[in-house]
Amino acid sequence: MHKIDWIFGYGSLIWDPGFRPVEIIRASLDGYRRSFCLRSIQHRGTSARPGLVLGLDHDPGASCTGLAMRIAAADHDEVLAYLRARELVTDAYCEAVLPLTLEDGRRVEALTYVMRRDHWQYAGNLPPEEQALAIAAAVGARGPNADYLFNTAEHLARIGLADPQLDHLADRVRKLLESRASKP
């Protein structure tokens, strides 16, 4: 792979990139949507009780807005190794270099991780209530699945990219958690 300067974050990379970008700017990626389409069996769930995390799901009519993060050339190899260890744990994502439109009008190529629909962890098009039940119940090595959802929704809103579907899902998960906490 040739050296890529840009990384596209659409989920947890927005609030927990794990590297220091030298530039961060809002960007859009056409042909994909942000979706809770990946069964998480390590970071936010287990094999016995999978959680759900975001993936870029191919959708020709969609557009996903997130953050483009430019990395220093000197950091390329280290950042790439880190991202591969983080994102390719079960090979449910494939690494892709895709065109982004930056908020200031520039067009760049960015490395991102796209959901593999042929992978057994693919959970595209689950009804919202099934998503909420899975997220409310799952906990993995990086903590509760609900925290992942809440952090992502909060950070998207904070940078002016509120996602009404994520906000609705977060509200439903909060209600489920409150209901469970109030039971004796």
Residue frames as qw, qx, qy, qz and C-alpha x, y, z in Angstrom:
[[0.000, 0.890, 0.456, 0.000, 0.00, 0.00, 0.00],
 [0.373, 0.506, -0.056, 0.775, 1.33, 3.44, -0.87],
 [0.232, -0.202, -0.520, 0.797, 1.69, 5.93, 1.94],
 [0.162, -0.720, -0.550, -0.390, -1.66, 7.44, 2.84],
 [0.137, 0.268, -0.319, 0.899, -1.80, 10.75, 4.69],
 [0.486, -0.234, 0.075, -0.839, -5.46, 10.63, 5.72],
 [0.081, -0.170, -0.965, 0.183, -7.54, 8.33, 7.95],
 [0.422, -0.354, -0.301, -0.779, -11.37, 8.49, 7.93],
 [0.038, -0.092, -0.848, 0.520, -13.10, 8.12, 11.29],
 [0.426, -0.321, -0.447, -0.718, -16.84, 7.55, 11.45],
 [0.755, -0.498, -0.408, -0.126, -17.25, 5.86, 14.88],
 [0.714, -0.649, -0.075, 0.253, -14.89, 5.39, 17.81],
 [0.641, 0.145, 0.076, 0.750, -11.91, 6.78, 15.87],
 [0.016, -0.790, -0.179, -0.586, -13.66, 10.15, 16.25],
 [0.493, -0.798, 0.100, -0.332, -13.40, 10.11, 20.04],
 [0.719, -0.524, 0.445, 0.105, -10.56, 7.64, 20.57],
 [0.669, 0.671, -0.296, -0.125, -8.22, 7.67, 17.57],
 [0.913, -0.297, 0.168, 0.224, -5.22, 6.28, 19.42],
 [0.636, 0.136, 0.181, 0.738, -2.82, 8.45, 17.42],
 [0.098, -0.693, -0.144, 0.699, -2.09, 12.18, 17.06],
 [0.527, 0.656, 0.423, 0.338, -3.35, 13.67, 13.79],
 [0.345, -0.182, 0.048, 0.919, -1.64, 16.81, 12.51],
 [0.298, 0.011, -0.200, -0.933, -4.94, 17.97, 10.96],
 [0.157, 0.365, 0.899, -0.185, -8.56, 17.10, 11.65],
 [0.289, 0.166, -0.176, -0.926, -11.45, 18.22, 9.46],
 [0.665, 0.287, 0.549, -0.417, -15.02, 17.10, 8.84],
 [0.118, 0.315, -0.749, -0.571, -15.39, 15.04, 5.68],
 [0.795, 0.197, 0.285, -0.497, -17.94, 13.02, 3.76],
 [0.163, -0.223, 0.913, 0.299, -17.67, 9.65, 2.05],
 [0.674, 0.226, -0.121, -0.693, -20.21, 8.83, -0.64],
 [0.687, 0.186, -0.652, -0.261, -21.55, 5.33, -1.19],
 [0.465, -0.074, -0.804, 0.363, -21.45, 4.23, 2.46],
 [0.472, -0.687, -0.103, -0.543, -23.49, 4.67, 5.60],
 [0.040, -0.359, 0.754, -0.548, -22.57, 4.49, 9.27],
 [0.788, -0.209, -0.339, -0.470, -24.38, 1.44, 10.66],
 [0.510, -0.430, 0.678, -0.308, -24.42, -0.78, 13.73],
 [0.862, 0.323, -0.239, -0.309, -23.69, -3.73, 11.47],
 [0.503, 0.413, -0.724, 0.227, -20.80, -5.51, 13.19],
 [0.839, -0.496, -0.198, -0.103, -21.29, -8.06, 15.95],
 [0.093, 0.727, -0.565, 0.379, -18.57, -7.27, 18.48],
 [0.922, -0.236, -0.306, -0.022, -17.22, -10.37, 20.20],
 [0.689, 0.006, -0.334, 0.643, -14.12, -8.83, 21.78],
 [0.186, 0.227, -0.174, 0.940, -14.05, -5.08, 22.35],
 [0.379, -0.131, 0.165, -0.901, -17.75, -4.45, 23.16],
 [0.880, -0.075, 0.003, -0.469, -19.19, -7.92, 23.58],
 [0.381, -0.373, 0.846, 0.011, -18.32, -11.60, 23.80],
 [0.223, 0.047, -0.873, -0.431, -18.99, -14.69, 21.74],
 [0.078, -0.387, -0.890, 0.228, -21.73, -15.61, 24.21],
 [0.063, 0.837, 0.456, -0.297, -23.26, -12.12, 24.20],
 [0.479, 0.245, 0.292, 0.791, -22.17, -10.14, 21.14],
 [0.025, 0.683, 0.220, -0.696, -22.47, -6.40, 21.12],
 [0.551, 0.689, 0.376, 0.283, -22.84, -4.19, 18.07],
 [0.311, -0.582, 0.127, 0.740, -20.37, -1.62, 16.82],
 [0.444, 0.784, 0.017, -0.433, -20.34, 0.69, 13.85],
 [0.589, -0.035, 0.602, 0.538, -19.13, -0.21, 10.43],
 [0.279, 0.460, -0.288, -0.792, -19.18, 1.47, 7.06],
 [0.580, 0.285, 0.762, -0.044, -21.84, -0.43, 5.18],
 [0.130, -0.028, 0.580, 0.804, -21.89, -0.09, 1.39],
 [0.273, 0.690, 0.616, -0.263, -24.99, 1.78, 0.23],
 [0.444, 0.300, 0.405, 0.741, -24.75, 3.42, -3.22],
 [0.042, -0.777, -0.363, -0.512, -27.24, 6.19, -2.37],
 [0.574, -0.766, -0.228, 0.177, -25.82, 7.08, 1.03],
 [0.364, 0.664, -0.314, 0.572, -23.16, 9.41, 2.36],
 [0.722, -0.532, -0.338, 0.285, -21.36, 9.18, 5.69],
 [0.110, 0.850, -0.204, 0.473, -19.94, 12.26, 7.38],
 [0.830, -0.448, -0.169, 0.285, -17.13, 11.88, 9.87],
 [0.224, -0.903, 0.277, 0.242, -13.62, 13.16, 10.49],
 [0.800, 0.488, -0.182, 0.299, -10.65, 13.08, 8.17],
 [0.563, -0.778, 0.221, 0.169, -7.44, 12.93, 10.18],
 [0.628, 0.686, -0.326, 0.170, -4.14, 13.66, 8.50],
 [0.837, -0.480, 0.096, 0.244, -1.11, 11.90, 9.93],
 [0.051, -0.841, 0.470, 0.263, 2.49, 13.00, 9.74],
 [0.757, 0.470, -0.443, -0.104, 4.52, 11.12, 7.14],
 [0.142, 0.484, -0.789, 0.351, 6.97, 10.08, 9.88],
 [0.492, -0.117, 0.660, -0.556, 4.11, 8.41, 11.79],
 [0.687, 0.223, -0.378, -0.579, 2.64, 6.50, 8.83],
 [0.557, 0.147, -0.817, -0.009, 4.00, 3.02, 9.52],
 [0.045, -0.001, -0.781, 0.623, 3.36, 3.19, 13.27],
 [0.500, 0.161, 0.232, -0.819, -0.22, 4.46, 12.82],
 [0.687, 0.206, -0.510, -0.475, -0.97, 1.89, 10.13],
 [0.407, 0.087, -0.885, 0.208, 0.30, -0.95, 12.34],
 [0.161, 0.079, 0.627, -0.758, -1.78, 0.35, 15.26],
 [0.600, 0.197, -0.016, -0.775, -4.94, 0.65, 13.16],
 [0.636, 0.173, -0.698, -0.280, -4.54, -2.81, 11.68],
 [0.240, 0.011, -0.879, 0.412, -4.11, -4.34, 15.14],
 [0.270, 0.179, 0.480, -0.815, -7.20, -2.47, 16.35],
 [0.590, 0.334, -0.023, -0.734, -9.53, -2.77, 13.37],
 [0.662, 0.314, -0.595, -0.330, -8.63, -6.09, 11.75],
 [0.411, -0.356, 0.752, -0.371, -8.89, -8.32, 14.84],
 [0.641, 0.158, 0.731, -0.173, -11.38, -10.71, 13.22],
 [0.175, -0.043, 0.677, 0.713, -11.10, -9.61, 9.57],
 [0.231, 0.668, 0.685, -0.174, -14.72, -8.40, 9.62],
 [0.189, 0.897, -0.025, -0.399, -13.51, -5.12, 8.13],
 [0.774, 0.285, 0.222, 0.520, -11.49, -4.74, 4.99],
 [0.293, -0.579, 0.075, 0.757, -9.00, -1.97, 4.64],
 [0.476, 0.670, 0.471, 0.321, -9.88, 0.46, 1.85],
 [0.230, -0.299, 0.076, 0.923, -8.54, 3.70, 0.44],
 [0.194, 0.693, 0.678, 0.150, -11.54, 5.78, -0.59],
 [0.202, 0.392, 0.123, 0.889, -12.16, 9.34, -1.83],
 [0.207, -0.649, -0.565, 0.465, -13.34, 11.90, 0.73],
 [0.131, 0.718, 0.192, 0.656, -14.65, 15.39, 0.28],
 [0.383, -0.218, -0.488, 0.753, -13.32, 17.59, 3.05],
 [0.028, -0.800, -0.504, 0.325, -15.44, 20.34, 4.56],
 [0.089, -0.712, 0.161, 0.677, -13.23, 22.97, 2.92],
 [0.671, 0.646, -0.060, -0.359, -13.79, 21.44, -0.55],
 [0.057, 0.575, -0.798, -0.170, -10.53, 19.52, -0.90],
 [0.959, 0.071, -0.124, -0.244, -10.73, 15.96, -2.22],
 [0.090, -0.614, 0.776, -0.109, -8.37, 13.42, -0.66],
 [0.771, 0.014, -0.625, -0.120, -7.85, 9.68, -0.55],
 [0.394, -0.553, 0.518, -0.520, -8.22, 8.25, 2.95],
 [0.320, 0.069, -0.940, 0.095, -7.66, 4.92, 4.63],
 [0.601, -0.229, 0.254, -0.722, -10.77, 3.54, 6.26],
 [0.107, -0.060, 0.988, -0.095, -12.25, 0.25, 7.37],
 [0.586, 0.045, -0.292, -0.755, -15.32, -1.06, 5.54],
 [0.694, -0.100, 0.600, -0.386, -17.63, -3.83, 6.72],
 [0.149, 0.183, -0.893, -0.383, -17.37, -7.15, 4.89],
 [0.712, -0.022, 0.040, -0.701, -20.93, -8.27, 4.23],
 [0.817, 0.141, -0.538, -0.150, -19.75, -11.84, 3.63],
 [0.202, 0.308, -0.767, 0.526, -18.29, -12.09, 7.14],
 [0.442, -0.415, -0.795, 0.008, -20.20, -14.03, 9.81],
 [0.237, -0.391, -0.472, 0.754, -20.12, -10.99, 12.12],
 [0.091, -0.157, -0.319, -0.930, -22.10, -8.87, 9.66],
 [0.015, 0.491, 0.793, -0.361, -25.39, -7.82, 11.23],
 [0.048, -0.001, -0.256, -0.966, -26.72, -5.30, 8.73],
 [0.435, -0.263, -0.415, -0.755, -30.34, -4.21, 8.78],
 [0.275, -0.304, -0.839, 0.357, -31.16, -5.46, 12.29],
 [0.221, -0.796, -0.427, -0.368, -34.33, -3.76, 13.52],
 [0.021, 0.659, -0.318, 0.681, -33.61, -0.86, 15.91],
 [0.735, -0.530, 0.158, -0.392, -35.15, -2.68, 18.88],
 [0.975, -0.014, -0.090, 0.201, -32.84, -5.70, 18.34],
 [0.484, 0.536, -0.271, 0.636, -29.89, -3.33, 18.12],
 [0.312, -0.675, 0.245, -0.622, -30.91, -1.63, 21.38],
 [0.909, -0.370, 0.054, -0.183, -31.34, -4.94, 23.23],
 [0.889, 0.176, -0.161, 0.391, -27.94, -6.21, 22.09],
 [0.294, 0.602, -0.255, 0.697, -26.14, -2.96, 22.92],
 [0.507, -0.654, 0.165, -0.536, -27.78, -2.65, 26.35],
 [0.944, -0.307, 0.067, -0.100, -26.74, -6.19, 27.33],
 [0.876, 0.299, -0.151, 0.348, -23.21, -6.51, 25.94],
 [0.330, -0.882, 0.326, 0.078, -19.88, -5.88, 27.68],
 [0.886, 0.361, -0.155, 0.247, -16.47, -6.64, 26.19],
 [0.744, -0.122, -0.170, 0.635, -12.79, -6.11, 26.89],
 [0.221, 0.253, 0.007, 0.942, -13.09, -2.34, 26.28],
 [0.165, 0.134, 0.485, -0.848, -16.21, -1.98, 28.42],
 [0.436, 0.485, 0.667, -0.360, -19.97, -1.77, 28.04],
 [0.334, 0.373, 0.639, 0.584, -21.33, -1.63, 24.51],
 [0.034, -0.895, -0.445, -0.004, -23.68, 1.14, 25.65],
 [0.354, -0.739, 0.105, 0.564, -20.69, 3.39, 26.47],
 [0.397, -0.018, 0.595, 0.698, -19.46, 3.00, 22.90],
 [0.112, 0.671, 0.633, 0.370, -22.84, 4.12, 21.56],
 [0.232, -0.908, -0.281, 0.207, -23.18, 7.01, 24.03],
 [0.431, -0.547, 0.266, 0.667, -19.63, 8.27, 23.36],
 [0.337, 0.182, 0.626, 0.679, -20.08, 8.13, 19.61],
 [0.012, 0.787, 0.565, 0.246, -23.45, 9.93, 19.64],
 [0.336, -0.858, -0.141, 0.361, -22.13, 12.57, 22.05],
 [0.424, -0.414, 0.373, 0.714, -18.98, 13.26, 20.05],
 [0.277, 0.413, 0.643, 0.583, -20.83, 13.41, 16.73],
 [0.102, -0.895, -0.430, -0.064, -23.19, 16.01, 18.25],
 [0.449, -0.729, 0.032, 0.516, -20.25, 17.93, 19.75],
 [0.344, -0.253, 0.483, 0.765, -18.59, 18.34, 16.33],
 [0.395, 0.433, -0.044, -0.809, -21.84, 19.34, 14.64],
 [0.369, 0.178, -0.798, -0.442, -22.58, 15.95, 13.04],
 [0.532, -0.030, 0.633, -0.562, -25.48, 14.76, 15.17],
 [0.265, 0.028, -0.878, -0.399, -26.93, 11.51, 13.85],
 [0.615, -0.203, 0.100, -0.755, -30.67, 11.26, 14.61],
 [0.873, -0.020, -0.450, -0.184, -30.65, 7.46, 14.25],
 [0.537, 0.136, -0.643, 0.529, -27.79, 7.10, 16.75],
 [0.181, -0.249, 0.370, -0.877, -29.48, 9.57, 19.10],
 [0.775, -0.169, -0.138, -0.593, -32.73, 7.60, 18.97],
 [0.828, 0.037, -0.550, 0.103, -30.86, 4.34, 19.57],
 [0.287, 0.230, -0.583, 0.725, -28.97, 5.91, 22.50],
 [0.467, -0.261, 0.196, -0.821, -32.27, 7.06, 24.06],
 [0.881, -0.099, -0.302, -0.350, -33.72, 3.56, 23.72],
 [0.695, 0.124, -0.603, 0.371, -30.63, 1.94, 25.26],
 [0.014, -0.296, 0.476, -0.828, -30.71, 4.41, 28.19],
 [0.691, -0.225, 0.027, -0.687, -34.35, 3.47, 28.84],
 [0.889, -0.001, -0.455, -0.056, -33.50, -0.23, 28.76],
 [0.488, 0.209, -0.597, 0.602, -30.61, 0.29, 31.19],
 [0.270, -0.293, 0.329, -0.856, -32.75, 2.44, 33.52],
 [0.823, -0.168, -0.189, -0.508, -35.49, -0.18, 33.46],
 [0.815, 0.050, -0.542, 0.196, -33.02, -2.95, 34.36],
 [0.265, 0.271, -0.530, 0.758, -31.48, -0.84, 37.13],
 [0.439, -0.289, 0.201, -0.827, -34.88, -0.13, 38.73],
 [0.853, -0.149, -0.416, -0.278, -35.83, -3.82, 38.96],
 [0.597, -0.649, 0.408, -0.236, -35.15, -5.41, 42.36]]
